[in-house]
Amino acid sequence: MVGWCTLFLNVISKEPPECAMPEDVDEREINHWWKAKKWSYANLNRLYVRYGNPGGLTKNNDVDYTEVAKYFIANFAPEILTRYLQQVEKWVKKETWLSKASLYYTLNFLDECIKPKSMWNLLKPHTDNLISHLIFPVLCQTDEDIELFEDEPQEYLHRKLNFYEEVTSPDVAATNFLVTLTKSRRKQTFSVLNFINGIVNQYEAAPDNEKNPREKEGALRMIGTLPGVLLSKKSPIADQVEYFFVRHVFPEFRSPHGFLRARACDTLEKFEQLDFKDPNNLIIIYRNILESMADPTLPVRVAAALALQPLIRHDIIRTNMKQNIPQVMQQLLKLANEVDVDALANVMEDFVEVFAPELTPFAVALSEQLRDTYLRIVGELLSRNQEKGDDNEFGDFLDEKSITALGVLQTIGTLILTLESTPDVLLHLETILMPVITITLENKLYDLYNEVFEIIDSCTFAAKSISATMWQAFELIHRTFKAGAELYLEDMLPALENFVNYGTATLVQNRQYLDAIVDMVRTIFKDDKVGGVDRICGCKLAEIIMLNMRGHVDDYVPEFISLTMNVLTNDELKVKSLRIHLMEVVINAIYYNPVLALHVLETNGWTNKFFSLWFSTIDSFTRVHDKKLCISGICALLTLKGQDVPVSVQQGWPRLLQGIVRLFQTLPAALKNREEAKKEDNFEYANYDDEEDEEEWGDENEWTNEPEEAEDVKDESAAYLEFLNEEAQKFTSVTDDDDDELEEESLLETPLDKVEPYSMFKHALMRLQQEQPALYENLTKNLNPEEQQVVQGAVHQADVIAQAASQAAAAAAAGGQPNGGAPVAGQ
C-alpha cells in the first residue's frame, strides 16, 4: 500500500508537460496526463473510503480491516490531505490548472474528512479559506454555463437538472461538502453564512455597473444548500431567513440577468419548508413566479414552474391559484413540449390532484394536450432508436425522454382518478387516450407498461363498466401478453380483473374474449420462465373468472384444477403465499360446482391429498376473503348428496364442520383487521410532524459552543449499509414456513364481498338436517362443547343479520330511515 499511495501522490503532484495542456479545455480534460491524474485521485479516495476510515467500515466484511483503517487514517490520510491542499493552493493562485475530475475528487476527499475527528482537526483550520477560494468559485457560473444558458437553454437545463449524470461534476461535490459540513459541524454554518452575507451585501451596495451577477448567483446557490440546517427546529437563525429572502432574493426576480432570475426561483423552491410570517410576502412570491413562468428565457420558465409546486401548500397561494389554474396548466404543457424535463410532469400531476374541481371543465382539452405531448415524446424516442438501428427487443432506453413520457402517463392517470364522479367525461377520455395505449403496447415500450396498464385499470374501475373502446384495449393487452410480455401479468392483473368484474355479460356472449383470458392463465402456468409471483397472478385470474361467471365456465374448471394441482403436488419448494393461492383455485372450483370439482380431483387421485392439505393449513387462510371463500366451499360440500361424496374422503367428512368452526372463530378478528387496513389506506400524510428533525439537529448549543476537541461524527451511510446487510442476512435465513401470511388487501373487490357467511352456513346446515339427518347427526356428534357453541353462535348471528335486514327493508318501504345498521358480522 505504501508503494501504491506514493505512486498516486507523485502522479498528482507532477507538473504536466506542455503537450498535456492543449488550448481547447475539452481536449485537455481527455488528455492521457489528466486521465492518469484522475485515476490517481480516484484510487486514493477509494482506498480511504473503503478501507482507510475506521468510522466507515461495515461489520459484515469477510475480512476485518479495522487495523488497516486505523493505520491508514493515522499515517496515509493526513499526507493525502496535505498534497490535495497543495494542489488547491496552486489552483487558487492560478499557478496550475486542474481538470473537472481532479477538482471533483479533491472536494470529495475533503467531504470525507469532515466526520472523523482526527481528519477534521487537520481540515478545520483551512475551512474558511476553502469556502471562499474553492467552494464558492466552483459554484459560480462559468463562461461555458452562461454561453449554454443563452445559446442552448435546453442543454443548460439538462446539465443543471440532471447533474447526477455527470459523474465527476465539481459543483455537485462542492454542494455535498457544504451539506456535510453544516450538518455534521454545526458551528461552521456561521462561517458559511458570514461569507454569503458578505457577497450579497457587497452586491447590494455596489453601483449597477459594478455589480457582479455571477457572484450573487453563486452566493444564492450556496444558501440553497442549507435549508435543512437553517430551518431545523433548534436553528437560532430560522426567523431571519424570511428577511434574507425579502432583501436579497426578491429583487432578483427583476434582474436583467436570466441566470439570476432562474436562481431566485430555484432558491425559493429549495426553501419550500419556510413558513412566511407576512402573508404579503407570499402574494409577492406568487406574482413573481407567475410572471417568471412567462419569462422570455426557457430555464427561468422551468425554474418558476418547479418552484410553484411546493408553494401550493400555502392556503393563500392555493386560493389565488384557483383562478389561474387552467392558464398555469397551459403554460406547463407548453413547457413540457419545449423541453423534456421529467420534473415538470410531477408538477402537473400534483396540480391535477390538488385542483381537480377547477380542472374538470378543461379535462377533455387537458387530456388531448397530454396525449399529444406523450405521442410526440414517444415518436421521437422511436425514431431515434430506429436511427441507431436498435432492434433491442427489451426497449432498454430509460433515458430522459422515457422518464418524461412516464411522468406524462402518471399525470394522465391522476386526471382519470379525479374524474371518477363524471362517467360521461371519462368515456370521452377513453377514446382520446386510446392512441397512447396503442403506441406503447404495439412498440413494446416495456418501461412504460406499468403506467399504461394503470390507465386502463383506472378507466375501467372508475366507469364500473367496459366500453367498446376498452374492449379494444383488452385485445391489445392479450396480443401484448402473447408477444412476449407474460412477465408483465402482475402489472396487467388489476385491469384484467376489471374486465371480468364489470364485463361479465360481454364475456358470456363473446367466447373469444373469455378464451383469451383463460389462455393467459394457461400460459402463465405452463411457462418455465415465470416465478411464483406470476403464478399467483394466474391463480387470481382463474379465481375471478369462477367467482364472476358462475354457471358459464364449466368447460374451464377441470383445466384450472389440473393446472394448480400439478404445481401443488410437485416437489418444488413453494412459498406459503403461492401454496395458499393454488389451494384457493381448487376451493373456488368446489364453491363453483362441488360435484364437478370432486369428480376432477377423484379422477386424478388428488382428493385425499387436497383435503389433507386444506384442513391441516386452515389457519393460514387469514384474510376475510380467504375465510369467506373457505366457508363458501365447505357449505357447498355440506349440501352434497351422500352418493356424490367420494369414498376416499367419506371417513374424514366430519372434519368439514370442525374446519368451518375454526373459520368462524377467527372471522371477527379478520374483519377487524380489514377495517384497520382500510383506515391505513385512507391515512392523510399532510399534517405529520417531523419528529426525526428534533433528534437529528439536537441542541441549540451545538451551533455556538462546539467543544474544542471535536468528536467523530457517526457515518450514516456506513450505518445504513450495515442495516441493509443485516436485513439481507435475515431474508437469506428465511425458511419456507417463515414466509409471511397474506396481507389484507383493502381494495380487493370480488363477488364474495356480497356473500354473507353466517346466513349461508345456517341454510347449508338446515338443508343438511332436513335432507340427510343421519349425516347431520354423524357430523355434529363429533363436535366438542366449545365447537357446538360456535355453531350455535353462527346460526344466531345469521338470525340477527336477517332481522336487521328485514327491519331496514320495512323502513325503506315506508319511506323512513332504518333504525341503526346491521351489526358487524361476528359481533
C-alpha positions in Angstrom: 0.0 0.0 0.0 2.9 2.4 0.7 4.2 1.8 -2.8 0.8 2.4 -4.4 -0.1 5.5 -2.4 3.3 7.0 -3.1 2.9 6.4 -6.8 -0.5 8.0 -6.8 0.6 11.1 -4.8 3.6 11.5 -7.1 1.3 11.5 -10.2 -1.0 14.1 -8.6 1.9 16.4 -7.7 3.7 16.1 -11.0 3.8 19.2 -13.2 2.1 18.3 -16.5 4.3 18.9 -19.6 3.3 21.4 -22.3 1.8 18.6 -24.5 -0.8 17.9 -21.7 -2.1 21.5 -21.9 -3.7 22.0 -25.4 -5.6 25.3 -25.9 -9.0 23.5 -26.0 -10.2 22.7 -22.5 -12.3 19.7 -23.6 -9.2 18.2 -25.3 -7.2 18.9 -22.1 -9.8 17.1 -20.0 -9.3 13.9 -22.0 -5.5 14.1 -22.4 -3.8 10.9 -21.0 -1.9 13.0 -18.4 -5.1 14.3 -16.9 -6.6 10.8 -17.1 -3.7 9.4 -15.1 -4.2 12.2 -12.6 -7.9 11.5 -12.4 -7.3 7.8 -11.6 -4.7 8.6 -9.0 -7.2 10.9 -7.2 -10.0 8.3 -7.6 -7.8 5.4 -6.3 -6.6 7.3 -3.2 -10.2 8.4 -2.4 -11.4 4.8 -2.9 -8.8 3.4 -0.6 -9.7 5.9 2.1 -13.4 5.5 1.8 -13.4 1.7 1.6 -10.5 0.7 3.9 -9.0 3.8 5.4 -11.6 5.3 7.7 -12.5 3.2 10.9 -15.9 5.0 11.1 -16.8 4.0 7.6 -16.1 0.2 7.9 -19.1 -2.1 7.8 -19.1 -5.1 10.2 -20.0 -7.6 7.5 -16.8 -7.6 5.6 -15.3 -11.1 5.3 -12.0 -9.6 6.4 -11.7 -7.3 9.4 -10.0 -4.1 8.2 -10.0 -2.3 11.5 -6.2 -2.3 11.9 -5.7 -1.3 8.3 -8.1 1.6 8.7 -6.5 2.8 12.0 -3.1 2.8 10.4 -4.3 4.4 7.2 -6.2 7.3 8.9 -3.2 8.0 11.1 -0.4 7.8 8.5 -1.7 8.0 4.9 -4.8 10.2 5.1 -3.0 13.3 6.5 -0.4 13.1 3.8 -3.1 12.7 1.1 -4.9 15.8 2.5 -1.7 17.8 2.6 -0.9 17.0 -1.1 -4.5 17.8 -2.2 -4.4 21.1 -0.3 -1.1 22.0 -2.0 -2.7 21.4 -5.4 -5.7 23.5 -4.4 -3.4 26.4 -3.3 -1.7 26.4 -6.7 -5.0 26.3 -8.5 -6.2 29.3 -6.4 -3.1 31.3 -7.2 -3.6 30.3 -10.9 -0.2 28.6 -10.9 -1.8 25.4 -12.2 -4.9 24.2 -13.9 -7.0 21.4 -12.5 -9.4 19.2 -14.6 -13.0 18.8 -13.5 -12.3 15.3 -12.3 -9.3 16.5 -10.2 -11.5 19.1 -8.5 -14.3 16.7 -8.1 -12.2 14.1 -6.3 -10.4 16.7 -4.2 -13.7 18.1 -2.9 -14.9 14.5 -2.4 -11.9 13.7 -0.2 -12.4 16.9 1.8 -16.0 15.9 2.3 -14.9 12.6 3.7 -12.5 14.3 6.1 -15.3 16.2 7.9 -16.7 13.4 10.1 -13.6 11.5 11.5 -12.2 13.6 14.5 -8.5 13.2 13.6 -9.1 14.4 10.0 -11.4 17.2 11.0 -8.8 18.6 13.3 -6.4 18.8 10.3 -9.1 20.2 7.9 -10.7 22.7 10.2 -8.1 25.5 10.1 -8.5 25.5 6.3 -12.3 25.6 6.1 -12.8 29.4 5.8 -10.2 29.6 3.0 -11.6 26.6 1.2 -15.2 28.1 1.3 -14.1 31.4 -0.2 -11.4 30.3 -2.6 -12.5 26.8 -3.7 -16.2 26.0 -2.9 -17.5 29.4 -3.9 -15.7 29.7 -7.3 -16.7 26.2 -8.2 -20.4 27.0 -7.5 -20.3 30.2 -9.6 -21.4 30.2 -13.2 -18.6 29.6 -15.7 -18.3 31.3 -19.1 -19.4 28.0 -20.6 -22.5 27.9 -18.3 -23.6 31.4 -19.4 -23.0 30.6 -23.1 -25.1 27.5 -22.7 -27.8 29.5 -20.9 -28.1 32.0 -23.7 -27.4 29.8 -26.8 -28.5 26.3 -25.8 -31.0 26.7 -22.9 -32.2 23.0 -23.2 -28.7 21.7 -22.8 -28.2 24.1 -19.9 -31.3 22.7 -18.2 -30.2 19.2 -18.9 -26.9 19.8 -17.2 -28.3 21.7 -14.2 -31.3 19.4 -13.5 -29.6 16.1 -14.3 -26.2 16.8 -12.8 -26.1 13.3 -11.3 -25.5 12.1 -14.9 -22.1 13.9 -14.8 -20.3 11.6 -12.6 -17.4 13.9 -11.8 -19.0 17.3 -11.6 -17.1 19.6 -9.2 -20.2 21.7 -8.3 -22.1 18.6 -7.2 -19.1 17.7 -4.9 -18.9 21.3 -3.6 -22.7 21.2 -2.8 -22.2 17.8 -0.9 -19.3 19.3 1.0 -21.4 22.2 2.2 -24.2 19.9 3.3 -21.9 17.6 5.2 -20.0 20.5 6.8 -23.1 22.4 8.1 -24.9 19.3 9.2 -22.0 17.5 10.9 -20.1 20.5 12.2 -23.0 22.9 13.1 -20.8 25.8 14.2 -19.3 26.1 10.7 -22.7 27.2 9.4 -21.9 30.6 10.7 -18.7 30.8 8.7 -20.7 29.8 5.5 -23.4 32.4 6.3 -20.9 35.2 7.0 -19.3 34.5 3.7 -22.7 34.5 1.8 -23.8 37.7 3.6 -20.5 39.4 2.7 -21.1 38.6 -1.0 -24.8 39.6 -1.1 -24.2 42.9 0.9 -21.3 43.8 -1.4 -23.6 43.2 -4.4 -26.4 45.3 -2.9 -24.1 48.2 -2.1 -22.3 48.3 -5.5 -23.4 50.7 -8.2 -25.3 48.9 -11.0 -22.3 49.0 -13.4 -20.1 47.4 -10.8 -22.3 44.6 -9.6 -21.1 41.0 -10.2 -24.1 38.9 -11.0 -22.1 35.6 -11.1 -21.0 36.1 -7.5 -24.6 36.9 -6.4 -25.9 33.8 -8.2 -23.1 31.7 -6.6 -24.0 33.0 -3.1 -27.7 32.2 -3.6 -26.7 28.7 -4.9 -24.7 28.3 -1.6 -27.6 29.3 0.6 -29.7 26.9 -1.4 -27.7 24.0 0.0 -28.6 25.0 3.6 -32.4 24.9 4.1 -32.2 21.6 6.1 -29.9 23.2 8.7 -31.3 26.8 8.7 -34.9 25.8 9.1 -34.4 23.0 11.6 -36.4 23.3 14.8 -33.4 24.3 17.0 -31.9 26.7 14.4 -31.2 30.0 16.1 -31.5 31.9 12.8 -34.6 30.3 11.3 -36.6 33.5 11.9 -34.1 35.6 9.9 -34.5 33.6 6.7 -37.6 35.5 5.6 -35.8 38.8 5.9 -32.9 37.5 3.8 -35.4 36.5 1.1 -37.1 39.8 1.0 -33.9 41.7 0.9 -31.7 39.5 -1.3 -33.8 37.1 -3.3 -37.0 39.1 -4.2 -35.1 41.8 -6.1 -33.5 39.2 -8.4 -36.9 38.3 -9.9 -36.4 41.6 -11.8 -32.7 41.0 -12.6 -31.6 41.8 -16.1 -29.6 38.5 -16.0 -31.7 35.4 -16.8 -29.5 33.1 -14.8 -30.1 35.2 -11.7 -33.9 35.2 -12.2 -33.7 31.4 -12.6 -31.6 31.2 -9.3 -34.2 33.3 -7.4 -36.9 30.8 -8.4 -34.7 27.9 -7.5 -33.8 29.3 -4.1 -37.4 29.7 -3.4 -38.0 26.0 -4.3 -35.1 24.9 -2.1 -36.6 26.7 0.9 -40.1 25.1 0.4 -40.4 24.5 4.2 -40.1 28.2 5.1 -43.2 29.4 6.8 -43.5 33.1 5.9 -44.8 35.3 8.7 -46.0 38.1 6.4 -48.8 36.9 4.0 -47.9 39.8 1.7 -44.6 38.2 1.0 -46.4 35.1 -0.2 -48.5 37.2 -2.6 -45.3 38.9 -3.9 -43.8 35.5 -4.5 -46.8 34.2 -6.3 -47.0 37.2 -8.6 -43.3 37.0 -9.3 -43.4 33.2 -10.0 -46.4 33.7 -12.4 -44.5 36.4 -14.2 -41.4 34.2 -14.3 -43.5 31.4 -15.9 -43.9 33.8 -18.9 -40.2 34.8 -18.9 -38.5 35.1 -22.3 -35.9 32.6 -21.3 -36.6 28.9 -21.0 -34.6 28.0 -17.9 -36.4 30.7 -16.0 -39.8 29.4 -17.0 -38.8 25.9 -16.0 -37.4 27.0 -12.6 -40.6 29.0 -12.0 -42.8 26.0 -12.7 -40.7 23.8 -10.4 -40.9 26.5 -7.6 -44.7 26.8 -7.9 -45.2 23.2 -6.9 -44.1 23.4 -3.3 -45.8 26.8 -2.9 -49.3 25.2 -3.1 -49.1 24.1 0.5 -49.8 27.7 1.5 -53.5 28.4 1.7 -53.2 31.9 0.3 -51.4 30.7 -2.8 -53.8 27.9 -3.4 -56.7 30.3 -3.2 -55.1 32.6 -5.7 -54.1 29.8 -8.0 -57.7 28.5 -8.3 -58.5 31.4 -10.6 -55.4 30.9 -12.8 -55.1 27.1 -12.8 -56.2 26.5 -16.4 -53.7 29.1 -17.7 -51.0 27.6 -15.4 -51.6 24.1 -16.8 -51.4 25.5 -20.3 -48.0 27.0 -19.5 -46.8 23.7 -18.1 -48.0 21.8 -21.1 -46.3 24.3 -23.4 -43.1 23.9 -21.4 -43.3 20.1 -21.5 -43.4 20.4 -25.3 -40.4 22.7 -25.3 -38.1 20.7 -23.1 -38.1 17.1 -21.8 -37.8 17.7 -18.0 -39.4 14.9 -16.1 -39.9 17.1 -13.0 -42.5 19.1 -15.0 -44.7 16.1 -15.2 -44.6 15.8 -11.4 -45.7 19.4 -11.1 -48.6 18.8 -13.5 -49.6 15.6 -11.6 -49.7 17.5 -8.3 -51.8 20.3 -9.8 -54.3 17.9 -11.3 -54.7 16.3 -7.9 -55.0 19.5 -5.9 -57.1 21.5 -8.3 -59.4 18.7 -9.6 -62.7 20.6 -9.3 -61.2 23.6 -11.1 -59.8 21.5 -13.9 -62.8 19.2 -14.5 -64.3 21.6 -17.1 -61.0 21.5 -19.0 -60.4 17.8 -18.6 -61.0 16.9 -22.2 -58.8 19.6 -23.6 -56.1 18.8 -21.0 -56.1 15.1 -21.8 -55.9 15.9 -25.5 -52.8 18.0 -24.9 -51.3 15.4 -22.6 -51.9 12.8 -25.2 -50.2 14.9 -27.9 -47.3 15.6 -25.7 -46.9 11.9 -25.0 -47.2 10.9 -28.6 -44.6 13.5 -29.6 -42.1 12.2 -27.0 -42.6 8.6 -27.9 -42.4 9.4 -31.6 -39.0 11.0 -31.0 -37.9 8.0 -28.9 -38.9 5.5 -31.6 -37.3 7.4 -34.5 -34.1 7.8 -32.5 -34.0 4.1 -31.8 -34.6 3.4 -35.5 -31.7 5.7 -36.4 -29.5 3.8 -34.1 -30.6 0.6 -35.8 -31.6 -0.5 -32.3 -33.5 -3.7 -32.7 -33.2 -4.3 -29.0 -36.3 -6.3 -28.1 -36.3 -5.2 -24.5 -36.7 -1.5 -25.1 -33.8 -0.5 -22.8 -33.8 3.2 -23.3 -34.9 4.6 -19.9 -33.3 7.9 -20.6 -34.6 11.5 -20.1 -37.3 11.1 -22.8 -38.6 7.9 -21.3 -38.7 9.4 -17.9 -40.6 12.4 -19.2 -43.0 10.2 -21.0 -43.5 8.2 -17.8 -44.3 11.4 -15.9 -47.0 12.4 -18.6 -48.6 9.0 -18.2 -48.7 9.4 -14.4 -50.4 12.8 -14.9 -53.0 11.2 -17.2 -53.6 8.5 -14.5 -54.1 11.1 -11.8 -56.5 13.1 -14.1 -58.6 9.9 -14.6 -58.9 9.3 -10.9 -60.1 12.8 -10.3 -62.9 12.3 -12.8 -64.4 9.2 -11.2 -67.7 11.0 -10.5 -68.1 12.2 -14.1 -68.6 9.0 -16.2 -69.6 10.8 -19.4 -66.3 12.8 -19.4 -64.4 9.5 -18.7 -66.0 7.8 -21.6 -64.8 10.6 -23.9 -61.3 10.4 -22.3 -61.1 6.7 -23.2 -61.3 7.4 -26.9 -58.8 10.3 -26.6 -56.3 8.1 -24.7 -56.5 5.0 -26.9 -53.6 6.1 -29.2 -51.4 6.4 -26.0 -52.3 2.8 -25.1 -51.8 1.6 -28.7 -48.4 3.2 -29.4 -47.0 2.0 -26.1 -48.1 -1.6 -26.3 -47.5 -2.1 -30.1 -44.0 -0.8 -29.9 -43.1 -2.9 -26.8 -42.1 0.1 -24.7 -41.8 -2.1 -21.6 -40.6 0.7 -19.3 -44.0 2.4 -19.8 -46.2 -0.7 -19.5 -47.0 -0.3 -15.8 -48.4 3.2 -16.2 -50.4 2.3 -19.3 -52.0 -0.7 -17.6 -52.8 1.6 -14.6 -54.6 4.0 -17.0 -56.7 1.1 -18.4 -57.3 -0.1 -14.8 -58.4 3.4 -13.7 -60.7 3.9 -16.7 -62.5 0.6 -16.2 -62.6 0.8 -12.4 -64.0 4.4 -12.4 -66.6 3.6 -15.0 -67.6 0.2 -13.4 -68.3 -0.9 -16.9 -66.4 -1.8 -20.0 -66.9 0.4 -23.1 -66.2 -0.7 -26.7 -63.0 1.3 -26.6 -61.8 -0.6 -23.5 -62.5 -3.9 -25.2 -60.2 -2.8 -27.9 -57.6 -2.1 -25.2 -58.3 -5.6 -23.9 -57.5 -7.2 -27.3 -54.2 -5.2 -27.3 -53.3 -6.4 -23.8 -53.9 -10.1 -24.9 -51.8 -9.6 -28.0 -49.0 -7.9 -26.0 -49.1 -10.8 -23.4 -48.8 -13.3 -26.2 -46.0 -11.4 -27.9 -43.5 -12.0 -25.0 -44.9 -9.8 -22.2 -46.2 -12.6 -20.0 -43.8 -11.5 -17.2 -45.9 -8.3 -17.0 -49.0 -10.2 -15.9 -48.7 -8.7 -12.4 -49.0 -5.1 -13.9 -51.9 -6.2 -16.1 -53.8 -8.0 -13.4 -55.9 -5.1 -11.9 -57.1 -4.1 -15.4 -57.9 -7.8 -16.3 -59.8 -8.2 -13.0 -61.9 -5.2 -14.0 -62.6 -6.7 -17.4 -64.0 -9.8 -15.7 -65.8 -8.0 -12.8 -67.5 -5.4 -15.0 -67.6 -7.1 -18.4 -69.2 -10.4 -17.4 -72.2 -10.1 -19.7 -69.9 -9.5 -22.7 -67.6 -12.4 -21.8 -70.7 -14.7 -21.6 -71.7 -13.7 -25.1 -68.2 -13.3 -26.6 -66.5 -16.6 -26.1 -63.4 -15.3 -27.9 -62.7 -12.8 -25.1 -63.2 -15.4 -22.4 -60.9 -17.8 -24.2 -58.2 -15.1 -24.3 -58.4 -14.6 -20.5 -58.3 -18.3 -19.9 -55.4 -18.6 -22.3 -53.4 -16.1 -20.1 -54.0 -18.3 -17.1 -52.9 -21.4 -19.1 -49.8 -19.7 -20.4 -48.6 -18.4 -17.1 -48.8 -21.9 -15.6 -47.1 -23.7 -18.5 -44.3 -21.1 -19.0 -41.0 -22.3 -17.4 -39.6 -18.7 -17.3 -42.1 -17.4 -14.8 -41.8 -17.4 -11.0 -44.1 -17.7 -8.0 -45.4 -14.1 -8.2 -46.6 -14.7 -11.8 -48.2 -18.0 -10.9 -50.1 -16.2 -8.1 -51.4 -13.7 -10.7 -52.6 -16.7 -12.7 -54.4 -18.1 -9.6 -56.1 -14.7 -9.0 -57.3 -14.5 -12.6 -58.7 -18.1 -12.5 -60.4 -17.2 -9.2 -62.0 -14.0 -10.5 -63.3 -15.9 -13.6 -65.0 -18.6 -11.5 -66.4 -16.1 -8.9 -68.0 -13.8 -11.6 -69.1 -16.4 -14.1 -70.9 -19.0 -12.1 -72.6 -21.5 -14.4 -70.8 -20.2 -17.5 -67.3 -21.7 -17.4 -67.9 -25.4 -16.6 -65.6 -26.2 -19.6 -62.6 -24.4 -18.0 -63.0 -25.6 -14.4 -61.3 -29.0 -14.9 -58.3 -27.3 -16.5 -58.0 -24.7 -13.7 -57.9 -27.6 -11.1 -55.4 -29.6 -13.2 -53.1 -26.6 -13.7 -53.0 -25.8 -10.0 -52.9 -29.3 -8.6 -49.9 -30.2 -10.9 -47.9 -27.3 -9.3 -49.3 -28.0 -5.8 -48.3 -31.7 -5.8 -44.9 -31.4 -7.4 -41.8 -31.4 -5.1 -40.6 -27.9 -5.8 -40.3 -25.7 -2.7 -43.2 -23.2 -2.7 -43.5 -20.1 -0.6 -46.6 -20.1 1.6 -48.4 -17.4 -0.3 -48.2 -19.4 -3.6 -49.5 -22.5 -1.8 -52.5 -20.6 -0.4 -53.4 -19.2 -3.8 -53.1 -22.5 -5.5 -55.4 -24.1 -3.0 -57.8 -21.3 -3.4 -58.2 -22.0 -7.1 -59.4 -25.5 -6.1 -61.6 -24.2 -3.3 -63.1 -21.8 -5.8 -63.8 -24.7 -8.1 -65.5 -26.5 -5.3 -67.6 -23.4 -4.5 -68.4 -23.0 -8.2 -69.6 -26.7 -8.7 -68.7 -29.2 -5.9 -69.8 -32.3 -7.9 -67.6 -31.3 -10.9 -64.6 -30.3 -8.8 -64.7 -33.6 -6.8 -65.0 -35.6 -9.9 -61.8 -34.0 -11.4 -59.9 -34.4 -8.1 -61.1 -38.1 -7.8 -60.3 -39.0 -11.4 -56.7 -37.8 -10.9 -56.3 -39.3 -7.4 -55.9 -35.9 -5.8 -58.9 -35.9 -3.4 -57.2 -37.1 -0.3 -54.1 -35.1 -0.9 -56.0 -31.9 -1.4 -58.3 -32.2 1.6 -55.5 -33.1 4.0 -53.5 -30.1 2.8 -56.5 -27.8 3.1 -57.6 -28.7 6.6 -54.2 -29.0 8.0 -53.4 -25.4 7.0 -56.9 -23.9 7.7 -55.3 -21.2 9.9 -53.2 -20.0 7.0 -56.3 -18.6 5.3 -56.0 -15.3 7.2 -57.8 -12.6 5.2 -61.5 -12.1 5.2 -61.6 -13.1 1.5 -59.8 -16.4 2.3 -62.1 -17.2 5.2 -65.3 -16.4 3.3 -64.1 -18.5 0.4 -63.3 -21.5 2.6 -66.7 -21.1 4.4 -68.5 -21.0 0.9 -66.5 -24.0 -0.3 -67.4 -26.1 2.8 -71.1 -25.0 2.7 -71.2 -26.2 -0.9 -69.7 -29.6 0.2 -72.1 -29.9 3.1 -75.1 -29.8 0.7 -73.8 -32.7 -1.4 -75.8 -35.9 -1.6 -74.1 -38.9 0.0 -73.6 -40.7 -3.3 -71.6 -37.7 -4.6 -69.0 -37.8 -1.8 -66.0 -39.9 -2.9 -65.3 -42.9 -0.8 -61.7 -41.8 -0.3 -62.8 -38.8 1.8 -66.0 -40.1 3.4 -64.2 -41.0 6.6 -62.8 -37.5 7.0 -66.1 -35.8 6.2 -66.9 -34.8 9.9 -63.7 -32.6 9.7 -65.7 -30.3 7.4 -67.6 -29.0 10.4 -64.6 -28.6 12.6 -62.9 -26.6 9.8 -65.8 -24.3 9.5 -65.9 -23.8 13.3 -62.3 -22.7 13.2 -63.1 -20.2 10.4 -66.0 -18.7 12.3 -63.8 -18.4 15.4 -61.2 -16.4 13.6 -63.5 -14.4 11.2 -64.3 -11.5 13.6 -60.6 -10.7 14.2 -60.0 -10.8 10.4 -62.9 -8.4 9.8 -61.5 -6.0 12.4 -58.1 -6.3 10.7 -59.6 -5.4 7.3 -61.2 -2.3 8.8 -57.8 -1.3 10.2 -56.2 -1.8 6.8 -58.8 0.4 5.1 -58.2 3.1 7.7 -54.4 2.9 7.0 -55.1 3.3 3.3 -57.1 6.4 3.9 -54.5 7.9 6.1 -53.6 11.5 5.3 -49.9 12.4 5.3 -50.5 16.1 5.1 -50.1 17.0 8.7 -47.3 14.8 10.0 -44.8 16.4 12.3 -41.1 15.9 11.6 -40.1 14.0 14.7 -36.8 13.0 13.3 -35.8 16.6 13.0 -35.8 17.1 16.7 -33.4 14.2 17.3 -31.2 14.9 14.4 -30.3 18.5 15.0 -30.1 18.1 18.7 -29.3 21.0 20.9 -29.1 24.7 20.1 -25.7 24.8 21.8 -24.3 22.7 19.1 -24.3 25.8 16.9 -22.4 28.0 19.2 -20.4 26.0 21.8 -18.8 23.2 19.8 -16.2 21.7 22.1 -12.6 22.5 21.2 -11.8 18.7 21.0 -14.1 17.7 18.1 -15.6 14.2 18.2 -16.1 11.7 15.4 -19.4 12.2 13.6 -21.3 9.0 13.0 -21.3 8.0 9.4 -24.9 7.4 8.5 -24.1 5.8 5.1 -22.0 3.1 6.8 -24.7 2.5 9.4 -27.3 2.3 6.6 -25.2 -0.3 4.6 -24.8 -2.3 7.8 -28.6 -2.2 8.4 -29.2 -3.4 4.8 -26.7 -6.2 5.3 -28.4 -7.3 8.5 -31.8 -7.3 6.7 -30.3 -9.3 3.8 -29.0 -11.9 6.3 -32.5 -12.2 7.8 -34.0 -12.8 4.4 -31.5 -15.4 3.4 -32.2 -17.4 6.5 -35.9 -17.5 6.0 -37.3 -21.0 5.6 -40.3 -21.8 3.6 -42.6 -21.8 6.7 -41.3 -18.4 7.9 -42.9 -16.9 4.8 -45.3 -14.1 5.7 -49.0 -14.6 5.6 -51.1 -12.8 3.1 -51.8 -9.2 3.9 -55.3 -7.8 3.9 -56.0 -6.0 0.6 -58.4 -3.2 1.3 -59.0 -2.6 -2.5 -59.7 -6.3 -3.3 -63.2 -6.4 -4.8 -64.9 -9.7 -5.7 -68.5 -11.1 -5.8 -67.5 -12.8 -2.4 -67.9 -9.3 -0.8 -71.6 -9.7 -1.2 -71.7 -13.2 0.4 -73.0 -13.2 4.0 -71.2 -16.2 5.6 -73.4 -16.7 8.6 -76.7 -17.0 6.7 -75.0 -19.2 4.1 -73.8 -21.6 6.8 -77.3 -21.6 8.5 -79.0 -22.5 5.3 -76.5 -25.3 4.5 -76.9 -26.7 8.0 -80.7 -26.7 7.9 -80.7 -28.3 4.4 -78.3 -31.0 5.6 -80.6 -31.6 8.7 -83.7 -31.9 6.6 -82.3 -33.9 3.6 -79.7 -36.1 5.3 -80.4 -36.4 9.0 -78.1 -39.3 9.5 -75.1 -37.5 8.1 -76.1 -34.4 10.0 -76.1 -36.4 13.2 -72.8 -38.0 12.3 -71.1 -34.6 11.7 -72.5 -32.8 14.8 -71.8 -35.5 17.3 -68.0 -35.2 16.7 -68.0 -31.6 17.9 -66.9 -30.8 21.5 -69.0 -28.4 23.6 -66.9 -25.3 22.6 -67.3 -26.1 18.9 -71.0 -26.7 19.3 -71.3 -23.3 20.9 -69.5 -21.7 17.9 -72.0 -23.4 15.6 -75.0 -22.1 17.6 -73.4 -18.6 17.8 -73.1 -18.6 14.0 -76.7 -19.6 13.5 -77.8 -17.0 16.0 -75.7 -14.3 14.2 -77.5 -15.3 10.9 -80.8 -14.6 12.6 -79.7 -11.2 13.9 -78.5 -10.2 10.5 -81.7 -11.4 8.8 -83.8 -9.5 11.3 -81.8 -6.3 10.9 -82.1 -6.6 7.1 -85.9 -7.1 7.2 -86.3 -4.0 9.5 -84.2 -2.0 7.1 -86.3 -3.2 4.2 -89.5 -2.3 6.0 -88.3 1.1 6.9 -87.2 1.8 3.3 -90.6 0.6 2.1 -92.2 3.0 4.5 -90.0 5.8 3.2 -88.3 6.2 6.6 -84.7 5.6 7.7 -83.7 2.2 9.1 -83.1 2.5 12.8 -79.5 1.6 13.3 -77.4 -0.6 11.0 -76.9 -4.3 10.8 -74.3 -5.4 13.3 -70.9 -6.3 12.1 -70.7 -10.0 11.4 -69.1 -11.7 14.4 -70.2 -9.1 17.0 
